[in-house]
Amino acid sequence: MGLGFIKQSFKRQIFAVFLLVLLLIVIPGGILTIQTFQTRVRIDYENRDLEQQRFVSDRISGMLELSKTAMENLSRSRVIKEALRTGSSNTIDVYSELYRGTEDIRNFAVIELYRGSKCRYSTGTSNGSLMSSDYYWMLKEAEAGKDVVAYALNSSAVDAGSSLLMVKKVLDDPEPCFIMIRLSQDQVKEQIKDGINARDGFILANKYLRPFCLIGTAEDGMVLSKVRENLLSSRAYNSEIRDNVYLNELSGTELLCLYITPPVLEESAVNAGYRVLLLLVLFGMIVCFIAASKFSEFFSRPINELYRAMKRFRKGDFDTKIELDREDEFQQLAVGFNKMTTQLKETMEEQVRAERKVTETRIAMMQAQLNPHFLYNTLDTIKWAAKANQVSEVATLASSLAGILRYSISGKQFSPLEKELEMIRRYCDIQRIRFDDCFTLETEVSEELLNAVVPKLILQPLVENSIIHGMEGQKDGRIKVRAFAEENLQIDIEDNGKGISDEYIKALETDDEETLKGHLGLNNVNTIIRMYYGKEYGVKASRREEGGTLITVRVPLEFGEINE
Amino acid sequence: MKSLYNIFLKKTLTVVIITASLFLSGCGGNQREHDIELLSEKYSVPEEKQLTVYTSHKEEVYLPVITEFENTTGIWVNIVAGGTSEMFDLIESGEGSDCDIMFGGGAEYYEAKKELFAPFKVAESDILDSQYLSSEDLWTPFTELPIVFIYNPKLVEKKDAPGSWRDLFDERFKGQIAFADMEISGTSYTIVSLMSQLFNETPEKLIQELYEQLDGNVLDSSGLVIPYVESGRCMVGITLEETAKKYMANGYEITMTYPEEGTTALPDACAIVKDAPHSYNAGKFLDFIIAYDTQKYAAEHFHRRSVRKDVELSKDYEEVKLLDFDIKKSAADENRAMDAWRAVRASGREHP
C-alpha cells in the first residue's frame, strides 16, 4: 500500500528518494561518527590510564627492587652476620651498618633483623618477638626462596589489607637468622598516592586477588570481588564492570596491580550524541519535505502546464500556446508543443477551406440544374412531337438532350466509364447537328476498362472544350477519346483543332483561375479530380505536333459498385 | 538497466559503510582487548581449582585462614560470609547450592542439621582431641571455645567471685548476671543446656530458675556481656573464653575464671555440604584447617584452643576440666527449651 501511495505522486516519490538518501547518509554517518568519537576518546583515555598504571606499578617495582638490593647488600655485610651469629655485638656499629645499607628504602620500609623468633635490630618500633606460628611461616617462606611475599596471616591487619614482606635467611647456625623488610600498606599507599588521580582506584593483590592495598575508588573492594568473580567464572576479568579495569602483573613477583578508572564517556554523553543525531534526522526530514515540495513544483509546474494546454487543445482551442520562462528540456518541449499546435491549426484551416470550395462548386452546379425534371419531360414531349411530324433531327436532339439531362441529374457522384462515353456520344450527336456535321467522335476503349469507375461528368466538359475552342471553322474535325490502364487510368482526348495556347497550358498547371475563366469546364474537372484523389491526379493539356490539342485525364484505376 | 544500476549502488554503499565502520571501530582497541583476553585466560580459574566457602566466622578469623589456604593449595576460594543461621538457611533452602563447605558455627548447629552435610574423615583425625569429634565424621572441629565466668574485679573480690555453676544462683548475684537472650545467642542456649545436664534438671525447670535469678535482666546480644560487666552494670557474666581473652587483650579490666565443676568447650565446626560441586577441594580445606600450622596460628592469634593434641597450650591458658556434655541431647532439647524461654520471658514482662 505504501509503495502504491508513494507512486501516485511525483512529490511523494521525490520525498521518498530524498529521505532514503538522507537516512542512508545521515544515520550510518552519524552512528559512525559517534562510534568513532567514542572509540577514539576511549583509546586516548585508555592510553593515559595505562601510562598511569605503568607509573604506579613502576613505582612499586622500584620500591621492591630497591628493597631487594638493600637486602642483598645487608645479607653480605660482615658486621651484621657477625652480630647475628654471636648474638652480641656493638649495637651502634650494627645500626650504623643497617642504616647505611637501607638509606634508600627507609622512608617506606621497616627493616628488621631476626635471630630466631627474636627481633634483634629494627629500623622501626620493634615488637620484640614473633609468635611461633609466624616464625615458622617466615622460615618456610625464606626456604622457599621467594623474594617478595605477602604476609597474609597477619591478624593485626583487621581491614582487608596486609603488609608486603621480604624475607631472606642470612644464617642457619646456630639459629636461623633473617633479614625482613616490611612494607606496610600505609607506606605503600603513601608512596603511590600521588600517582593516582582523585577519581581512580588502585589495588595491589596477590595472584589469588587477595588485596594488600586498596586505594581510592577501589577501597570498598567491590571491583576486586567482581574481578575475582569474573575469573572464577572464566569470563574476561573486566566484564560487567562499568569502570575501566587495567590488570597487570608486577614482574618478578607474584603480585597483580589493578588500576581502576571511571568510564570515559558517561552513558549520557553517548546518549546526547544519539539525541543530536535524532534531531538531525528530524531536521533533515523537514528539509527533505520542503525540498521535495519545491523540487516537485519546479518539475510538475511545466508538466501541469503542458497537461492543461493539451486539455485546452483537445477541447478545440487551437490557439493554445505554452509560455515557460526556462531554458531546460521543458522549454524545448514547450516550443515543440507550440509548433505542433500551429501546424495542426494550419492543416485544419486548409481542410476547412477545401471543404468549403467543394461545397461552393456543388452549389454552383446545382444552381445550374434548373428544374431538370421539367426540362426532361419537355424534351421527351418534343421528341414524340418531332417523331409525329417526321422531323427526325429534332427527335434526335431531344432524345440526346434528355439522355444527357437524366444522366447529369442522377444523384451519383461516380459512374462507370461506359456511361461517361455514352454521355459524350449523346453530347456530340447534339453538337453535330448544331455544327452541321463538321466533326467526328471516335472512342477507343478496351472492353475491360468500360467498367472502371470515374467521377461523373468529367469527360463532357473536356469534349465540349475541344468542340467549342478547337473546331471553330473546321470542316473535318476529329475528336478521339482513348482510355488505357497502366497503374492509373489514363483517358486521352485528342482533337485536330487549332490547338490550345501556351497561356492556358500554364494556367492549368498553376491553377490560375482568372485566365481559365473561359475554359471553366477544364478547370472544374481538374479541381474535382484533385479533390477526390489528390494533387498527383488531374487534367493536363498539351499541343499535338500534328496540330490540335491533347488533354490527358489521370485518375486511379478503380472497379466496383457505385454508391450514392 | 535501472534496477541493475540500483543494485550496484546499494552494494557499493553497503560495502563502503561496513568497511568504514570496521576500520574506524576496529583499529586501536585490539591491543587492549588482546591484553585483557590474555590475562583473563591466564588467571581464569578452572572448576577444579575452585572452592566456595560459606562462613559465619569474623573476617579476622576466616580471611587469614583462607588466604593461607589459597597460597598453600592454589585453590581459589569464593567466600560468602554472614551469620550462622543465615548461612544454614541459605544452604537448606537451596539458594546456596554453590556452597561446598560451611565454616564456622557451633557443632550443635551441625548436629541439628545433619541432613545437609556429607561425612568426611580428615587425614589427621587420630591426632585430634577425640572429645570434639563427630561420631559420624559429619563435621570437623576447627577450634574449641570453653565457656567461662567473668567478673568485674573492681566490684567483686576474688574470694567472692563465682567459683561454680551453683554459685551463680546465690542471692548476691540475683539480677547481676550478664546473660544474652537465648533466642539470639547460641552460646546462651549451650549454657542453659550444660547447666540442665549438670544439675540433672529438665530444661524448663532450669530456665525458670535462671530467669528468676536474672531478675528479668536479659541482654540483647552476647557481645554485650563483657561491656556490661566491665562497666559495672552487672557483676558477673558467662561468655566464651575466646571472647573474654580478646577483650582482655584489648585492655578491658575483667577477670576470667573457669567453673569448678568443669565446663564444656563446644567446638566450632566445619563440614562439607552434601552434593558439593567441589567436594574434593572441600576435603582439602578440612585437612588444612586442622593442620598443625593452622591450628598453631589460630591458637596464637584468635585466642582459641586448638583441637589438636600436639598443639600445646600457651602459658596464659589453663587446662580446663571438661564436663561430659551430650551434644545430641542438647540439640534434641533445643525446641523445648526455646518454648520455655519464650514463656518465662513473656510472663516476666507481664508481671515485672
Chai-1 contact restraints between the chains, C-beta under 6 A:
chainA,res_idxA,chainB,res_idxB,connection_type,confidence,min_distance_angstrom,max_distance_angstrom,comment,restraint_id
A,P28,B,I17,contact,1.0,0.0,6.0,A-B,restraint_1
A,L32,B,S21,contact,1.0,0.0,6.0,A-B,restraint_2
A,Q35,B,S25,contact,1.0,0.0,6.0,A-B,restraint_3
A,T36,B,L24,contact,1.0,0.0,6.0,A-B,restraint_4
A,T39,B,S25,contact,1.0,0.0,6.0,A-B,restraint_5
A,I43,B,G28,contact,1.0,0.0,6.0,A-B,restraint_6
A,E46,B,R32,contact,1.0,0.0,6.0,A-B,restraint_7
A,M131,B,E300,contact,1.0,0.0,6.0,A-B,restraint_8
A,S133,B,K296,contact,1.0,0.0,6.0,A-B,restraint_9
A,S133,B,Y297,contact,1.0,0.0,6.0,A-B,restraint_10
A,S133,B,E300,contact,1.0,0.0,6.0,A-B,restraint_11
A,A152,B,T67,contact,1.0,0.0,6.0,A-B,restraint_12
A,A152,B,E68,contact,1.0,0.0,6.0,A-B,restraint_13
A,L153,B,P64,contact,1.0,0.0,6.0,A-B,restraint_14
A,L153,B,E68,contact,1.0,0.0,6.0,A-B,restraint_15
A,L153,B,Y297,contact,1.0,0.0,6.0,A-B,restraint_16
A,S155,B,H301,contact,1.0,0.0,6.0,A-B,restraint_17
A,V158,B,E60,contact,1.0,0.0,6.0,A-B,restraint_18
A,Y208,B,E70,contact,1.0,0.0,6.0,A-B,restraint_19
A,Y208,B,W76,contact,1.0,0.0,6.0,A-B,restraint_20
A,R210,B,T67,contact,1.0,0.0,6.0,A-B,restraint_21
A,L231,B,Y43,contact,1.0,0.0,6.0,A-B,restraint_22
A,L231,B,S44,contact,1.0,0.0,6.0,A-B,restraint_23
A,L231,B,V45,contact,1.0,0.0,6.0,A-B,restraint_24
A,L232,B,V45,contact,1.0,0.0,6.0,A-B,restraint_25
A,L232,B,Q50,contact,1.0,0.0,6.0,A-B,restraint_26
A,L232,B,N78,contact,1.0,0.0,6.0,A-B,restraint_27
A,S234,B,S44,contact,1.0,0.0,6.0,A-B,restraint_28
A,A236,B,I36,contact,1.0,0.0,6.0,A-B,restraint_29
A,A236,B,S40,contact,1.0,0.0,6.0,A-B,restraint_30
A,Y237,B,S40,contact,1.0,0.0,6.0,A-B,restraint_31
A,L247,B,L39,contact,1.0,0.0,6.0,A-B,restraint_32
